[in-house]
Amino acid sequence: MINSSYNLTIDDNNPLDGFADLSKSKKWEITRETENLLIVNLPGDHQKYKIFLEWQEEFQSLQVSCITGLELEEIQIPAAAQLVMEINDNLWLGHFNITNLQPVFNYTMMLQMVPDNMSVPMILDLLDVALSECDRFYTTFELLANGDVRTRDVFSAAMFETVGEA
């Protein structure tokens, strides 16, 4: 329970407003579903990702969900669950889960006490993380979606880090 002797001022400014303004100026594909839900399509290395940004005013938090766009079969769910568990053990920020048979990267960021002028840069940083993690594991999930259930080999390949470019 939070100590009620703290008088924290809750800023009722929705960070999606500033992000929507920035998105329009950058000509990004955005859809404002509701006051608290914005969808943006951003290009990654493998495809254009659909990212949901949902503002939870009650908790002063923003949930970001980046959908990989890869569709799994029901029979692949046990292998996908194992793979997601191993991937999540190696992530510092966020996590993957399987939602509606699709791998999705999620992260929730608390924005209470964050000045308005800092929330949009923080959201941009989080989008960079979401896109890079989806790109990093895209091939892994793609192999699984295409029927390659050797999760140990697929996971090992995804975790292999290279230095530089050829």
Secondary structure as a PSIPRED ss2 file (coil, helix, strand):
# PSIPRED VFORMAT (PSIPRED V4.0)

   1 M C   1.000  0.000  0.000
   2 I C   1.000  0.000  0.000
   3 N C   1.000  0.000  0.000
   4 S C   1.000  0.000  0.000
   5 S C   1.000  0.000  0.000
   6 Y C   1.000  0.000  0.000
   7 N C   1.000  0.000  0.000
   8 L C   1.000  0.000  0.000
   9 T C   1.000  0.000  0.000
  10 I C   1.000  0.000  0.000
  11 D C   1.000  0.000  0.000
  12 D C   1.000  0.000  0.000
  13 N C   1.000  0.000  0.000
  14 N C   1.000  0.000  0.000
  15 P H   0.000  1.000  0.000
  16 L H   0.000  1.000  0.000
  17 D H   0.000  1.000  0.000
  18 G H   0.000  1.000  0.000
  19 F H   0.000  1.000  0.000
  20 A H   0.000  1.000  0.000
  21 D H   0.000  1.000  0.000
  22 L H   0.000  1.000  0.000
  23 S H   0.000  1.000  0.000
  24 K H   0.000  1.000  0.000
  25 S H   0.000  1.000  0.000
  26 K C   1.000  0.000  0.000
  27 K C   1.000  0.000  0.000
  28 W C   1.000  0.000  0.000
  29 E E   0.000  0.000  1.000
  30 I E   0.000  0.000  1.000
  31 T E   0.000  0.000  1.000
  32 R E   0.000  0.000  1.000
  33 E E   0.000  0.000  1.000
  34 T E   0.000  0.000  1.000
  35 E C   1.000  0.000  0.000
  36 N C   1.000  0.000  0.000
  37 L E   0.000  0.000  1.000
  38 L E   0.000  0.000  1.000
  39 I E   0.000  0.000  1.000
  40 V E   0.000  0.000  1.000
  41 N E   0.000  0.000  1.000
  42 L E   0.000  0.000  1.000
  43 P E   0.000  0.000  1.000
  44 G C   1.000  0.000  0.000
  45 D C   1.000  0.000  0.000
  46 H C   1.000  0.000  0.000
  47 Q C   1.000  0.000  0.000
  48 K E   0.000  0.000  1.000
  49 Y E   0.000  0.000  1.000
  50 K E   0.000  0.000  1.000
  51 I E   0.000  0.000  1.000
  52 F E   0.000  0.000  1.000
  53 L E   0.000  0.000  1.000
  54 E E   0.000  0.000  1.000
  55 W E   0.000  0.000  1.000
  56 Q E   0.000  0.000  1.000
  57 E H   0.000  1.000  0.000
  58 E H   0.000  1.000  0.000
  59 F H   0.000  1.000  0.000
  60 Q C   1.000  0.000  0.000
  61 S E   0.000  0.000  1.000
  62 L E   0.000  0.000  1.000
  63 Q E   0.000  0.000  1.000
  64 V E   0.000  0.000  1.000
  65 S E   0.000  0.000  1.000
  66 C E   0.000  0.000  1.000
  67 I E   0.000  0.000  1.000
  68 T C   1.000  0.000  0.000
  69 G C   1.000  0.000  0.000
  70 L C   1.000  0.000  0.000
  71 E C   1.000  0.000  0.000
  72 L C   1.000  0.000  0.000
  73 E C   1.000  0.000  0.000
  74 E H   0.000  1.000  0.000
  75 I H   0.000  1.000  0.000
  76 Q H   0.000  1.000  0.000
  77 I H   0.000  1.000  0.000
  78 P H   0.000  1.000  0.000
  79 A H   0.000  1.000  0.000
  80 A H   0.000  1.000  0.000
  81 A H   0.000  1.000  0.000
  82 Q H   0.000  1.000  0.000
  83 L H   0.000  1.000  0.000
  84 V H   0.000  1.000  0.000
  85 M H   0.000  1.000  0.000
  86 E H   0.000  1.000  0.000
  87 I H   0.000  1.000  0.000
  88 N H   0.000  1.000  0.000
  89 D C   1.000  0.000  0.000
  90 N C   1.000  0.000  0.000
  91 L C   1.000  0.000  0.000
  92 W C   1.000  0.000  0.000
  93 L C   1.000  0.000  0.000
  94 G C   1.000  0.000  0.000
  95 H E   0.000  0.000  1.000
  96 F E   0.000  0.000  1.000
  97 N E   0.000  0.000  1.000
  98 I E   0.000  0.000  1.000
  99 T E   0.000  0.000  1.000
 100 N C   1.000  0.000  0.000
 101 L C   1.000  0.000  0.000
 102 Q E   0.000  0.000  1.000
 103 P E   0.000  0.000  1.000
 104 V E   0.000  0.000  1.000
 105 F E   0.000  0.000  1.000
 106 N E   0.000  0.000  1.000
 107 Y E   0.000  0.000  1.000
 108 T E   0.000  0.000  1.000
 109 M E   0.000  0.000  1.000
 110 M E   0.000  0.000  1.000
 111 L C   1.000  0.000  0.000
 112 Q C   1.000  0.000  0.000
 113 M C   1.000  0.000  0.000
 114 V C   1.000  0.000  0.000
 115 P C   1.000  0.000  0.000
 116 D H   0.000  1.000  0.000
 117 N H   0.000  1.000  0.000
 118 M H   0.000  1.000  0.000
 119 S H   0.000  1.000  0.000
 120 V H   0.000  1.000  0.000
 121 P H   0.000  1.000  0.000
 122 M H   0.000  1.000  0.000
 123 I H   0.000  1.000  0.000
 124 L H   0.000  1.000  0.000
 125 D H   0.000  1.000  0.000
 126 L H   0.000  1.000  0.000
 127 L H   0.000  1.000  0.000
 128 D H   0.000  1.000  0.000
 129 V H   0.000  1.000  0.000
 130 A H   0.000  1.000  0.000
 131 L H   0.000  1.000  0.000
 132 S H   0.000  1.000  0.000
 133 E H   0.000  1.000  0.000
 134 C H   0.000  1.000  0.000
 135 D H   0.000  1.000  0.000
 136 R H   0.000  1.000  0.000
 137 F H   0.000  1.000  0.000
 138 Y H   0.000  1.000  0.000
 139 T H   0.000  1.000  0.000
 140 T H   0.000  1.000  0.000
 141 F H   0.000  1.000  0.000
 142 E H   0.000  1.000  0.000
 143 L H   0.000  1.000  0.000
 144 L H   0.000  1.000  0.000
 145 A H   0.000  1.000  0.000
 146 N C   1.000  0.000  0.000
 147 G C   1.000  0.000  0.000
 148 D C   1.000  0.000  0.000
 149 V C   1.000  0.000  0.000
 150 R C   1.000  0.000  0.000
 151 T H   0.000  1.000  0.000
 152 R H   0.000  1.000  0.000
 153 D H   0.000  1.000  0.000
 154 V H   0.000  1.000  0.000
 155 F H   0.000  1.000  0.000
 156 S H   0.000  1.000  0.000
 157 A H   0.000  1.000  0.000
 158 A H   0.000  1.000  0.000
 159 M H   0.000  1.000  0.000
 160 F C   1.000  0.000  0.000
 161 E C   1.000  0.000  0.000
 162 T C   1.000  0.000  0.000
 163 V C   1.000  0.000  0.000
 164 G C   1.000  0.000  0.000
 165 E C   1.000  0.000  0.000
 166 A C   1.000  0.000  0.000
